[in-house]
Amino acid sequence: MRIRRILPAVIATAALAGLGLTGAAGATAATHGASAYVTPSQCKQGGGTPDLMDNLCKGGMHNGEAID
């Protein structure tokens, strides 16, 4: 009897956990590919140096990204 009550709860929890993981992966992919440009301020905050001659962020977490 106890199994009949517990099993649906376990299945529901596993299903919700699976949806949460795929949603998190989708959100991560969307944030990484969402903007093609960074601002000079974002470049500096990420630890880089904005090179306005080449319109690129050099160094830091936005290294090589175009500056808008």
Backbone as a chain_set.jsonl record, in Angstrom:
{"seq": "MRIRRILPAVIATAALAGLGLTGAAGATAATHGASAYVTPSQCKQGGGTPDLMDNLCKGGMHNGEAID", "coords": {"N": [[0.804, -1.188, 0.0], [1.902, 1.246, 0.782], [3.77, 1.712, -1.204], [2.157, 2.29, -3.402], [1.28, 4.841, -2.813], [3.605, 6.315, -2.638], [5.024, 5.994, -5.056], [3.723, 7.528, -7.255], [4.335, 10.12, -6.335], [7.117, 10.128, -6.427], [7.533, 9.816, -9.179], [6.328, 12.162, -10.16], [7.984, 14.082, -8.979], [10.439, 13.482, -10.213], [9.779, 14.068, -12.852], [9.28, 16.824, -12.726], [11.802, 17.7, -11.927], [13.287, 17.03, -14.168], [12.176, 18.784, -16.067], [12.969, 21.186, -14.955], [15.754, 21.06, -15.229], [16.092, 21.033, -18.03], [14.946, 23.467, -18.649], [16.7, 25.217, -17.366], [19.026, 24.762, -18.817], [18.244, 25.688, -21.307], [17.81, 28.382, -20.716], [20.387, 29.167, -20.065], [21.706, 28.795, -22.517], [20.345, 30.687, -24.02], [21.105, 33.114, -22.827], [23.799, 33.248, -23.365], [23.952, 33.44, -26.134], [22.449, 35.614, -26.765], [23.108, 38.422, -27.077], [25.02, 40.09, -29.487], [26.799, 42.051, -29.161], [28.776, 43.946, -26.824], [28.822, 46.566, -24.39], [31.22, 49.244, -23.872], [31.385, 49.62, -21.108], [30.395, 47.182, -20.079], [32.412, 45.52, -20.978], [34.621, 46.449, -19.476], [33.671, 45.884, -16.885], [33.689, 43.151, -16.997], [36.321, 42.6, -16.794], [37.911, 43.201, -18.941], [39.517, 45.15, -21.587], [38.303, 47.766, -23.452], [38.816, 48.052, -26.86], [38.606, 50.534, -28.898], [39.451, 51.14, -31.416], [39.549, 48.784, -32.895], [37.05, 47.942, -32.296], [36.594, 45.885, -30.409], [36.435, 43.845, -27.474], [39.068, 43.306, -25.373], [40.482, 40.756, -23.61], [39.444, 39.464, -20.355], [36.068, 38.332, -19.506], [34.583, 38.841, -21.787], [36.206, 38.604, -23.936], [37.234, 39.221, -27.205], [34.711, 39.79, -28.154], [32.48, 41.863, -30.025], [32.264, 45.427, -29.748], [29.655, 47.643, -29.123]], "CA": [[0.0, 0.0, 0.0], [2.746, 2.421, 0.888], [4.377, 1.908, -2.519], [1.167, 2.917, -4.289], [1.191, 6.267, -2.493], [4.907, 6.946, -2.815], [5.461, 5.933, -6.449], [3.314, 8.701, -8.04], [5.068, 11.3, -5.863], [8.48, 10.016, -6.955], [7.465, 10.059, -10.625], [6.05, 13.588, -10.353], [9.199, 14.82, -8.611], [11.431, 13.261, -11.267], [9.345, 14.794, -14.046], [9.516, 18.253, -12.492], [13.248, 17.919, -11.915], [13.726, 16.99, -15.564], [11.775, 20.036, -16.705], [13.807, 22.242, -14.404], [17.091, 20.981, -15.817], [16.072, 21.45, -19.436], [14.675, 24.902, -18.659], [17.928, 25.918, -16.989], [19.956, 24.675, -19.945], [17.744, 26.595, -22.343], [18.044, 29.755, -20.282], [21.822, 29.413, -20.178], [22.025, 28.953, -23.936], [19.757, 31.931, -24.506], [21.848, 34.258, -22.351], [25.108, 33.304, -23.999], [23.867, 33.79, -27.537], [21.427, 36.633, -26.946], [23.613, 39.684, -27.595], [26.232, 39.962, -30.284], [27.661, 43.168, -28.813], [28.862, 44.394, -25.436], [29.169, 47.987, -24.276], [32.541, 49.408, -23.246], [31.23, 49.44, -19.67], [30.301, 45.743, -19.823], [33.748, 44.975, -21.218], [35.435, 46.782, -18.304], [33.161, 45.155, -15.731], [34.066, 41.754, -17.169], [37.765, 42.466, -16.634], [38.595, 43.435, -20.203], [39.824, 46.506, -22.008], [37.663, 48.035, -24.739], [39.669, 48.589, -27.919], [37.662, 51.22, -29.77], [39.992, 51.173, -32.781], [39.13, 47.533, -33.539], [35.698, 47.651, -31.807], [36.612, 44.587, -29.74], [36.803, 43.781, -26.071], [40.285, 42.503, -25.268], [40.67, 40.195, -22.28], [38.266, 39.309, -19.504], [35.07, 37.338, -19.895], [34.005, 39.192, -23.088], [37.341, 38.662, -24.855], [36.966, 38.988, -28.624], [33.349, 40.182, -28.531], [32.39, 43.19, -30.642], [31.758, 46.499, -28.91], [28.648, 48.456, -29.8]], "C": [[0.857, 1.265, 0.0], [3.386, 2.743, -0.467], [3.42, 2.625, -3.462], [1.04, 4.415, -4.03], [2.499, 6.988, -2.81], [5.305, 7.023, -4.295], [4.985, 7.12, -7.291], [4.046, 9.979, -7.624], [6.49, 11.301, -6.406], [8.498, 10.325, -8.447], [7.223, 11.542, -10.906], [7.28, 14.43, -10.035], [10.264, 14.683, -9.691], [11.066, 14.034, -12.529], [9.595, 16.287, -13.892], [11.002, 18.58, -12.476], [13.792, 17.915, -13.337], [13.367, 18.257, -16.302], [12.631, 21.19, -16.223], [15.195, 22.238, -15.024], [17.092, 21.431, -17.267], [15.78, 22.931, -19.537], [15.915, 25.703, -18.318], [18.937, 25.888, -18.128], [19.521, 25.602, -21.066], [17.987, 28.047, -21.985], [19.522, 30.108, -20.395], [22.221, 29.618, -21.628], [21.5, 30.268, -24.463], [20.567, 33.136, -24.046], [23.213, 34.36, -23.016], [25.03, 33.73, -25.45], [22.952, 34.96, -27.807], [21.988, 37.915, -27.56], [24.92, 39.462, -28.335], [27.239, 41.039, -29.904], [27.684, 43.387, -27.313], [29.186, 45.885, -25.452], [30.574, 48.096, -23.693], [32.491, 49.197, -21.733], [31.157, 47.962, -19.307], [31.654, 45.078, -20.001], [34.646, 45.215, -20.0], [34.988, 45.996, -17.083], [33.524, 43.676, -15.795], [35.568, 41.537, -17.085], [38.555, 42.696, -17.906], [38.893, 44.902, -20.447], [39.165, 46.751, -23.358], [38.657, 48.66, -25.725], [38.742, 49.208, -28.959], [38.186, 51.368, -31.197], [39.535, 49.934, -33.556], [37.685, 47.164, -33.2], [35.594, 46.244, -31.222], [36.925, 44.762, -28.268], [38.004, 42.841, -25.972], [40.479, 42.066, -23.825], [39.365, 40.078, -21.517], [37.277, 38.299, -20.046], [34.402, 37.647, -21.232], [35.091, 39.272, -24.163], [36.931, 38.314, -26.291], [35.567, 39.378, -29.068], [33.361, 41.615, -29.069], [31.791, 44.188, -29.653], [30.806, 47.349, -29.728], [28.78, 49.881, -29.341]], "O": [[0.559, 2.231, -0.703], [3.524, 3.911, -0.83], [3.843, 3.481, -4.24], [0.724, 5.174, -4.946], [2.485, 8.153, -3.209], [5.868, 8.029, -4.728], [5.81, 7.69, -8.006], [4.343, 10.825, -8.468], [7.01, 12.345, -6.799], [9.391, 11.025, -8.924], [7.85, 12.112, -11.799], [7.581, 15.387, -10.749], [10.92, 15.664, -10.044], [11.938, 14.59, -13.197], [10.068, 16.94, -14.822], [11.411, 19.634, -12.965], [14.667, 18.715, -13.669], [14.17, 18.761, -17.088], [12.979, 22.076, -17.004], [15.751, 23.298, -15.311], [18.004, 22.14, -17.69], [16.311, 23.599, -20.424], [16.16, 26.754, -18.911], [19.626, 26.877, -18.376], [20.361, 26.236, -21.707], [18.33, 28.854, -22.849], [19.868, 31.225, -20.779], [22.995, 30.525, -21.935], [22.159, 30.906, -25.284], [20.707, 34.097, -24.802], [23.725, 35.464, -23.206], [25.975, 34.336, -25.953], [22.694, 35.279, -28.967], [21.386, 38.449, -28.492], [25.806, 38.744, -27.871], [28.408, 40.954, -30.282], [26.727, 43.055, -26.613], [29.756, 46.396, -26.416], [31.067, 47.145, -23.086], [33.431, 48.664, -21.144], [31.783, 47.53, -18.338], [32.002, 44.166, -19.251], [35.343, 44.307, -19.545], [35.819, 45.494, -16.327], [33.652, 43.022, -14.761], [36.046, 40.419, -17.281], [39.752, 42.413, -17.948], [38.572, 45.77, -19.636], [39.434, 46.024, -24.314], [39.262, 49.69, -25.43], [38.166, 48.508, -29.792], [37.414, 51.696, -32.099], [39.177, 50.027, -34.731], [37.147, 46.198, -33.741], [34.645, 45.51, -31.495], [37.598, 45.713, -27.87], [37.947, 41.705, -26.443], [40.622, 42.896, -22.927], [38.317, 40.535, -21.974], [37.599, 37.509, -20.933], [33.708, 36.784, -21.769], [34.908, 39.935, -25.184], [36.359, 37.255, -26.55], [35.265, 39.303, -30.259], [34.142, 42.458, -28.627], [30.934, 43.846, -28.838], [31.097, 47.727, -30.863], [28.025, 50.746, -29.786]]}, "num_chains": 1, "name": "protein.A"}
